[in-house]
Amino acid sequence: MSTEHDDHPAGGVRTAFRTCPLCEAGCGLEITVARDAAGVEAVTRIRGDQADVFSHGFICPKGSTLKQLHDDPDRLRRPLVKRNGVHEEVEWEEAWAVIADRLPALIHQHGREAVAVYLGNPSAHSLSALLYNRSLLQALGTRRRFSASTVDQMPRQVAAGYVFGSPVTVPVPDLDHTDFLVVMGANPYASNGSLCTAPDFPGRIEAIRARGGTVVVVDPRRSRTAEEADRWLPIRPGTDALLLAAIVTTLAEDGLIDPGAHVAAHLSGLGAVVAALAPFTADGVAAATGLSAEEIRLLARDLAAAASGSVYGRIGTTTTEFGTITSWLVDVVNIVTGNLDRRGGAMFSMPVAGGPTTRGKAGSGKGFAVGRGHSVASQHPEVMGEFPAAAMAEEITGAGEQGIKALITVAGNPVLSTPNSRRLDAALGELELMISVDMYLNETTRHADVILPPPSQLQRGHYDVALLQFAVRNVANYSDAVLPLDDGQPDEWEILARLGLVAAGLGPDADLAGVDGIGLAGMVRTSVNDPGSPIHGRDPDEILAALGDEPGPVRMLDFMLQTGPFGAAFGSNAQGASVALLRANPHGVDFGALQPRLPEILRTPSGTIELDHPVLLADLDRLRERIGAMEQQPLVLVGRRHLRSNNSWMHNIEVLVKGKPRCTLHVHPDDAERLGLHDGGVARITSRVGTVDAPVEVTDAIRPGVVSLPHGWGHDQRGTRLRVAAERAGVNSNVLADHDALDPLSGTSVLNGIPVDVVAAGH
């Protein structure tokens, strides 16, 4: 963090620079901090950092509200312990004593598999959580792990795992150089992008068109992104895989399959995939997708003819019954059009802090597999070390003696964000113990026996360890905390580490620094023994001495940066990446545009792109069998997102939720007339598992046969402390999501394309 001080004795002003931690865009912020006569500091202004090497001053409405989030009177500053059904503030020592008394005893009585963990979406935006959630999971020793991944991006990572060998080997569109961008099931004008870290995604889209390129949006809604595109294809929800398959078949029929020599040299299975997709013709899928065969053929031919192009698919394509197949076919289309791993196409980031695609042997590996264990109640296979979030409730109430007895949540609100939410809400009430690490007493944490609040985002250092693995440029920004911790407030990493030590039976007074040092020493030893590491063969004690003795995530991050692909390597590359380098460059360091990375990025057993992985090919039979049902698709529900909303947890910020109500049911005029609905009226929406009432908004910005509700609302439950959110409660769309409806390859919930009945409320 860079600061400029005015040391006037009555106070002063300084400027801090940091990366916004609220979404995946990673925009740079310029934060003005004033100090009063008593030395107390407060944020007075937040705006975009014009000098940031990645965002260049761009900021969305959320980034400017970090001050309001920090100052929110509902944000927890001290732990809460539930007594006689009521949460009471206690000192940290008392909270730890309660946990130390109850958690180890429960583990001793029921075993470690009686404890489950849920990791929420904000964990991906926290340096401390990303680095220390792992130590918590290891200390707990349970395989009962759940996260927001299975209501979001898991299919994209599973497909990448099978094809490229690692679930983080996800190609991203080279937005700054592409000539033809196809956006499927994504609305980056509202989301700022996802699994594609790109500050000012809207500006980058507009730049494509300004330089003569083309943008096509495939979405059942005419989203803001679709409004800004050259072409909008209002596809039926859940049929994206059919469209992509037909694109491949069209190109095969036209003799236009051409992966390019660079990719072809490292590609296996192309012929088998083209043959397997042959039944999916443009004519054959037109009725199911709701797009004409001519539209499908035109899209295929335009992609093939473009100087460069990329297909980008996100949550609208992943949270469907064919999420993994769709994600795979995105890669297939990018490959057959010659657009993988080349400028302007779909490329691979080179994360400055390193990762699975930069460590170990380059060009081959063990590959990807699932099923190392199964859930108890429904035998769902493990995927990437976790089970479907939709299975949490049944693992508590339907697994008999093997049921979950204790749950730890970290920065999550699954009561609002997972399917059949009322079922999970009821199940949480049956737990013997629940512990939450969270800033708020929300719809989920109201069930917790103990809530441990981390400091606000302005009181934590930040580096986007996870998200920069999917960046459209190779950049790095580190931010020190802007404001100091409150008196007695432990840092987030200390909370997570101490919780792990208590779970391991070491008690609340165990030596955090000592244990942290042991963990770091293990990382160093692994690296010096790795022939591919830049510090291979070095003395571990030399490296540890260079890292210093201050425990916590900064030291660990420094090690990752120094041993990463651009790293300083502890003196071997004086100008290389390190925390010191990033501190000296508060606006970030740009390590350049994306470059081709084949074949070194591959981690498959064959050392090739395994395009015809048998797991993926086998699921095409299920897709083909569903075409007839898709042609007769009933009224279905899809979600949507707003620029000022970030799932559920920012609805307590007045400036973000004020104005016209946003939790409305979008209905096409034809459907409104048929169903007897009118603008401003109330509709009753019913699915197999639930019913909600929502105000109606009639709009032609959605295709007939589809209705839409935003996710993350439903703040009307007792026992929370969310005053602003409760005043604009909205309804919880996930009450309608079916816990049994999953993409079988990834365990991801079907949140788009939910069959519903809609009537005017009161009918």
N, C-alpha and C positions, 0 to 999 in steps of 0.2 A: 504494500500500500504506500502510495506516495502522498505526502501531506505538505501543505503550505501553511505556515502559522503567522498569526498576528498576535504577538505576545504582550498586548496591552494589559496592564495590571488589573483592569476591571473585567477582563474576559478576553476572548479571542475567537478567531475563525480559522478553520482549516478545511482543506479539500481532500477528500479520500476518493480513491478509484477502486471499484470492485466489479465483479461480474454478477449479474442478476441471477439468483438461484431459483427463480419461480417457474421457469419452464425450460424447454430444451434449447431455446435459441441462444442462450448465453450472451446476452447483450451487455456491453460495458456501461457502467453507471458512473456519473460524477456526483459525489455526495458532499454537500456543504454541512459542516458540523460547527456549531457555535458553543462556546464555553462561557458560562456565567461567572459572576464574581466569586462564587463558592467553588468553582472548578468543575461544576457539573456540566457534562456535554449533552447536546441534543441535536438531532438532525433537523435542519431548517429547509433544505431543498434537495431534490433528487432530479437529475436530468440525464439524458444520454451523453456518454463520453465521446465527444467528437473525434478524439485522437485514438480511440480503440481500434486496434489493427483489424478487427473482424466485423464489428457492428457499425463503426463510423458514425456514431451519434444516434443511431436508431434506438427507439425505446417504445414499448407498448404501454397501455394504461396500467398494467399490473406492476411494472418495474418501479414506477414512481410512488407506489404505496408501501414500500418497505418501512417507511416511517410510521404509517398508520398501523401496520402489522405489529411493529415493535411496541407502539404505545397503546395498543388495544387493551382496554381495561379487562376484557374477558380472557386475554392470554394469561395462562397460569405462570406464576412466578415461584410458587412453592409447591411441594408435593401435596397430593390429596390422598387421604386414607378413608375408605368407606366404613362407617360405623353405624349400625342400625339403619342401613339403607341410605345414609346421608354422607356426602363427601365433606370431609373437614380438612382444612389446611394444617399441616404439621411441619416440623423441622426435618431436614434431610436425615439426620441421625435416626429419628423415629421411623421414617419411611423405610430406611434400610433395615432397621431392626425387625419391622413387620415382615418384610420380604425374607430376611434371613431365618425368621422363625417358621415361616410357612412353606416356602418353595423347596428347600432341601428335604423337609419332612415329607412333602408330597412325592418328591422324586424317590425317596427311600421306600415309601409305601407302595407306590404304583409303578415305578420304573421310569426311565427317561422318555420312553415313547408315550407316556401319558401327558407329556408337555408338547404343545404346538406353538409355532411362531407365525405371525403374519407381518410381512413387511410392506408398508404402504408406498405409494407413488413418490412422496417427498424424499424418501430415502435415496432415490436416484439422483437427487439434486443436492446432496449433502456429502461433503468430503468425509466428515467424521463417520457418518452412518455407513457409507460405502466401504470404509476401511475397517470399521469395528463391529459392524453387524456380523461379519465373518467370525470374529473371535467369540461373539455371543453365541452364534450357532454351534461352533465347535465345543464351547464349554457346556452347552445344554446337552449335546450329544443325541438329539432327536432327529428322526427323519420326517417328522410331521411338520413340514415347512410349506407355507403358502405365501403368495404375494400378489400384488396388483398385476403382475405379468400375464396371468391367465385371464384377465379381463381387458387385455390390451395387446401387447406386441408379440407374445410368445410364438405364434405361427411363423412370423417373419424370421425369428431366430432359429426355429426348428428346421425350416426349409434351408436356411443358410448352412446349418450344421451338417445336414445330410449331403448337400451339394459341394460345399467348400471345405468341410471338415471341422469348422468351429462355429458356434452359434453367434459369435460377434463379427463374423466375416460377412457383414451385410453391405452390399454395394449401395452407394448413395448417388443421386443424380448430380452430375457436374453442372450445377445450375448456372455458373458464371460463363460457361462456354457452350452449352447445348443449343441446338437449333430447333429441336422439336421435343417438347415435354408433355407427357401424358400423366395426368394426376388422377389417381383412382381412389375413391373413398377417403379423400383427405381434403381439408379445408384450411390450408396454411394461412389464409388471411385472418382466420380466427385462432388457430392453434399455434402459429409461428413455426410449424414444422414439428415432425416427430420421427425418431430414428433417422433424422437428417438434420444435423445441427447447422442452422443457417440463419444468423441474425438478419432481420429485414427480408425474410422469405418473400413477402409481397413485392418489395422493390426488385428483387432478383427475377421474379416472374415478369414484372413490367419491363425489365431490361431485356429479357428474351424477345419480347414483342417489339421493343424499340429497335433492336438490331436486325429485325426482319424475320425472327423466328416465329414458331407457332406453339400455342398452348392449348391442349385439349383436356377438358375435365369430364371424367366419367363418374357420375354420382346421381342418385335418385332425387337429390335436392339441387336446385339452382342456388348454390351457396354463393357467398361473396366471391370466392375464388372462381366459381363458374361464371359469374357475371363479368369478370375481368378477362376471361379466356376467349380464344378465337372460336371455340366450338364446345358446346355442352351436349353430352350424350346421357340422357336420363335413364340409366339402366335400372332394371328391377333389382332390388336388394338381394344379395346372396348369390348372384349369377355371374360375378366377375370372372370366375374360373372358366366359365363357358366362353365368354368373350375372348379371353386370352388364348384359350385352346384353339378357337376358330381363327384367330389372327395367325397362329403358327400354321394351321392347315391351309389357309389362304396363301400364305407365302410359299408353302411347299407346292401347292397346285400351280402357282405362277413361276416356279423355279427361282425364287428369290431368297432361299435360305443361304445365308453367307455369314458365318461367325467371324470371318477374317483370319488371316494366317496366324496372327499372334495368339489368338484364343484357341484356334483349331489345334495347335501344337500341344495344348495342355487339356484337351477336351475328350471325354469318353462318353459314349451312349447317345450321341445326337441322333443317329439313325433310328435307334429303338424308341426314342421319345417322339420323333416325328411320326413314326408308324403308329404308336399308341394313341396319338392325338388325331389321327386321320378321320375317325368317325365324327369328330366335332367340327362340322362344316359351318360356314356362315349361314347357309340356308337352314341347317339342322338346329341351330341354337337361337335363331332370330326370335321365334315366338317366346321362348323362355326368357331371354334377356330383355325383351321389349324394344330391341333395336332392330332396324331393318338389316337384311343381309348386305345391302349396298353400303350402309354406314359402316358395317364391320369390315368389309373389303377395302373401303376407302381408307380407314384408319390403318389397316395393315400395310397397304401400299404406300401411304404417306410416310409411315415410320421407316419403311425400307428405303424410300427414296431420299429421305432427309440426309443432309451432310453429316449430322450427328443427332442422336436422340436418346431419350431415356424414359422408361416407364417407372413411375413412383406410386406405390400403393401403401395405404396406411390403415387406420383402425376400422374404416368402413369395409375393408377387405379382409382384415384379420379376425374380427369378432363375428364370424359367420361359421356355418357348419362345414365350409370348405376353406377355412382360413389358411391352412398350411399348403394345400394344393395351389391356391391362388397365389400365395407368396412365391412358391416354386415357379409357377408359370410366369410371374413377373420377370424372374431371372431368365427363364427360357426365352421369352420374347426379346429381352435385351441381348441375349446371346445370338439368336438366329438372325437378328438385324445387324449384327456386327458392332453392337454398341457396348459390349462389356469391356471394362478395363482400358478405355481409351478416352482421350480428351473429348468432352461434350457428351459422353455416354454415362454409364453407371460405373462408378469407380470406387476404389477402396481407400479409406483414410489411412494415414500413418500416425497413430496416436503418439504424441510427444512423450507421454508418461508410460508408454509401452502397453503391452497387453498380450493376449493369447496369439495374436497374429504377428507379433514381433519377437517373441521369446521362443526358446527351444529350437529344434531343427527346422529349418525353412524348407518348404516345398512338399512336406509329407507329414503324416502323424497318425494317431490312433483313430481318427474319425469321430463320428458322433453316434450316440446310441441313447435310447431311453429304456425305461423299465427296470431300473435297479431298485426294485421294491414296488409295492402297490398299496393303495389305500385299503383300509380294512373293510369298510362297508360296501363299496361298489367296485373294488379292485381296479381303480384307475391307476395306470402306470405312472411312475415318477418321470418327470420331464425337467431337465436342467436342475435337478436336485429338489424339486418341489412337486406338490400335488395340486389339482385344480382348486382354486379358491371356492368354486361352487360346491365343493365337497366338504367344506369345513363343518357345516351344520350337521350333516349326517355322521361325520366322524366324531362329533360330540354326543349325539343322541342315538345313533343307529349302529354303533360298533360294539355294543355289549360291554363286557369286562375290559375290552381293549379300547374303549372310548377315550377321547381326549378329556382330561380332568383339569388341565390348566392351560391358559393361553396367554402368550406375551405378544402384544401388538406394538409395532414401532412405526409411528407417523402414518397411521392408516385409519380409514373409516369404512370398513367393509360392510357395515350395516346399511350404508347408502350406496356402496360401489359394487357390490356383488349380487348375483342373481337370487331371486326369491328372498329378498332382504328380510321380510317379516319372519321367515323361517329361521334365518340366522339370528335375528334379534332375540327370538324366543330361546334358541339354543344357548346363547351366551349366558342367559339367566340360570342355566343348569350347571355351569362350571363350578368347581370347588375353589378355584383361584384364577384371577385374571390380573395381569400387570400391564400397564400401558406406558410407553415413553411417548409423550404427546404434549403439544402446546395448549390443547383445548380439552375441555370437558364436553365432548360431542356425543353424537348418537351411538357411537361404539364405546368410547371410553367411559360412558356413564355406567357401564357394567363392571368396570374395573374396581378391584379392591384397593389397588394402589396406582396412582398416576405420577410419573416422574417427568416433570417438564424440562425440556432442553432450553438453552438460551435462544433468544430470537436470532433470525438470520443475520442481523447486523452485528451480533456478538460472536460470530463464528468465522473462522477463516474458510476460504472456498477455492476449490479447483474442480472442474468438471471431469473427474476421472472416467466416468462411464460415458458421458454424452459426447466427449471429444473423440471417441472411437468411431463416431458416425458424422464427423464434421465435413463440410464441403471445402474446407481448406485445412492445412496442417498448422494449427495455431495453438498457443498456450497462454493462459492468463492465471496468475495466482493472486488472491486477495487476502490480506490479513483482516482480522476483525476490525470493523469500523468503530464500534463502541466497546467499552470494557464490560466484563461480566459483572452482574450484580453481586453485592456482598454475599458470600456463602453459596453462590450459584456454581455448581460444577459444570464443566464444559460437556458438550454432548458425548464426546468420545469417552470421558470419564464415567458418565452414566452407563453407557453400553458396556464398557469394560468391567466396571464394578458389578453390574448385574450378572455378567458372565462368571465372575469370580464367586459370587454368592451361589449361583446355580451349581458351580463345581464343588461347592462345599467348603470353600476357603474363607467364608465369612466376609462381612462388610468392611473389615479393617485390613484386608489383605493389601500387600504392597503393589499398587498399580504400576508405579514406575519400573519396579523390578520385573514384573510380568511382561510389561510392554517391551522392555529391553530384551527379554528372552525371545519374544516373537520377532523383533527386528533382527536379532542375531541369526535366527533361523533363515530369514529371507536372504541375508548377506551370504551365509554359507551355501545356500542353494545356488545363488548367482555365481559365486567364484568357482563353483564346481561345474557350471554349465559351459560347455565349449563354445556355445553361441553368444555368451555374455561378453560385453565389453570389458568386464573386470575379471574374466576367467583367469584363474591362477594367482590372483592377488591375495595378499594376506588379509583375512577377515578382520583382524584386530585393527589394521590400518584403516579399513573402510569404516568400521564402527567408530573409531576415534574421529574421523573426518565428519561423521554425522552428528557428533556432539551427544550430550547426555540429557537434553530436554525431551521428555516423553511426549507422545501425542502424534497426531496425523501429519504435522508439518515435516517432522524428521522422516517419516515413512514416505511421504510424497517426494521429498528430496532424493531419497534412494531410488524411487521409481523414475524420476526425471533423469537422474544422472546415468542410470543404466538403460534408459530408453534409446530409441533409434537416433535421436539427435543429442544424446546426453553428453555431459561434461566428463563422465567416467572418472570422476575423482582425480582430475588433473591431466588425464590423457588428451582431452579435447577442451582447451581453455575457454573457448567461446561457446561451448555446448550448453544444453539445458540443465538448469538447476533451480532450486528455490531462490538462490541469490540472484541469478540472472533475471528471473521474473520479478523479484522485488525491485530490481534496478530498472525495470521496464514496466511501470504500472499500467500502461495501456496495452500490454501483451506483446508477445513476440510472434511474428509470422514466419513460419518455416516453409512457406511456399504452397503453390497449387498442388492438387492431387496429381500423382504420377502413376503410370502403370505398375502393378505389383505382382503380376503373374510371372513365374509360378511360385515365388517365395512365400506368398500369402497362404498357400494351400496347406491343409493339415489332414488330408484324406489318406487312407492306407495306400491307394494306388498312386498318389502324387499327381492326380489329375482332377479336373472338375467332374465329379461323378453325377452327371446330369440325369442318368437313368437309375437312380437309386431305387431298389426294389420296393421300399416302403412307399415311396411317392407314386411309382407306376401302379402299384396295387390299388391305391385309393381312387384311380380313375374309373374303376368299375362302379364304385358307389356314386360318383359324379354322373356317369352316364345313366344310371338307373333313376336318378332324380330329375332328369330333364322333363319328363311328362308332368310330374307334380309341379315343377317350376312354371310350366306353361299355364297351369291353373292356379297360380299363386293367389291366396286370399288376401284380404286387407292385412298389411303388415306394418309394424312399427320400427322406425329407425331412430337413432339418437342424433344429437347435434351439439355443437359447442359454440360458446360466445367468447369474443376476445377478452372480455373483462371477467371471465370465469375460469378457474383452474380446478376442475373436479369439484369437490364439496368444500374444501378447507379454507377457501378465501371468500366465502359468502358472508363473513362477519365484518367485512370492510365496507363501510357506508358508501364511499366514493365508487366502489366497484359494482354495487348492486342497486344504487339509486336509479330513478327514472322509470320508464315503462317496464312492467313486469315481463320477464323473459321466459318464465316457465309456463309456456303455452303449448297447446297441441296444434301443430301446423296441419291443415287439411286442404286438399285441392278443392276448388269450387265445385267441380262435378261430384266429388264424394260428399261434400257438405250438403248439396241439394239432395242427393240420394239418401243420405243418412238423417236428414232433417236437422242439420246443424246450422248455426249462424254465427257470424263474427261477434265475439264478445260473450257468447253463450257458454254453457258448460257441457262438456262431453264426459261420458262414462266409458272408460277404456278397460276391457276385460281380456285377459289371456288365460291360458290353462291354469296358471298358479295364482293370479291375483287380479285386483280391480283398483283403479284410481279414478278420481274425477279431476279434470283439468279444464281451464278456460280455453276456448277455441279461437284460433287465429286462421281465418280463411285466406289462402294465398296460392297463386299459381306457380310459386317457386318450389313446388314439389310435384312429382309426377302423380297422376291418378293411381289409386290403389295403395298408396303409401301415406302414412301419417308419421309425425315426428314429435318427440319430446326430448328436451335436453336432459343430460344426466347430472347427478350430484346434488339434486335438490331433495326436499322432504324434511325440512328442519322444524318439524312440529311435534317432536317427542319430548316428553317430560324428563326432567333430571339432567338437562344440559345447561350450559352457560354460554349461550350464543345469542345475545339479545338482538343484534342486527339481523342475523340470519333468521331467527324465529319470526321477526316481523315481516319477512318476505319468504315464508317457508317453502312455497311451491310444493310439488309432489315428487315422490321418488319413483322414477321410471323403472328402476330395477325391481320394484315389487312385481312387475309384469314379466321379467326375464325368468325363463324356465331353468331351474338348476340341473335338469336332466339333459338339456340341449347343449352339447359340446362338440367342438371339432375333435374327433377321436385321436388325431395324430399329435395334438399339442395340449389337450385338456382345456382349451380356451372356450369361454362361454360365448354362446350366440346372443349378442346384444343388438344386432342389426338384422332385421327380417323376422321379427317376432310376430307370429300370427295373433291377431287381435279382433275382437268385436267392438264396435264403437256405436253408441247411441247417445241421444240427447239425455243428459242427466235428468232423472225423474221418470223416464219412460220405462 
